[in-house]
Amino acid sequence: MLCRLDMDVFAIEKMATKYNGAFLELLSKLQSVAQTNKMLRALKLISFSGSQSEILFIKEVLACFSALEKDFIIFDEPNYKKKFKFGIRQQLLRFPRASTKAEIVVMFLLNYAFWFE
């Protein structure tokens, strides 16, 4: 069983913009994947930039995976820290979650060192 998944979300924005049908299909498949895999406890999203497509993806993940305990979101650019503080944080915290244990952990990768928010 898959208990931990690391995903680079760099291409999600491009997929949503250029190939909207593929992005919508990805979102629709999340629920069936969640039904098949009820053991996903940790998800790490790398290269997060805070785009609306990435935020929508996280919203769907939180709503679908009932065993999820930690959702690590890793920003890899220093200027995203400001963007996160002004709006993205509030959006993420308001999303409904399938798991009452689901916690969002935000990390900023600065000069190959992690800073936690």
Secondary structure, DSSP 8 states (H G I E B T S, - for coil): ---EEEEE-TTHHHHHHH-HHHHHHHHHHHHHHHHH-----EEEEEEE---HHHHHHHHHHHHH-TT--EEEEEE-STTHHHHIIIIIHHHHHHS--S-TT-EEEEEEEETTEEEE-
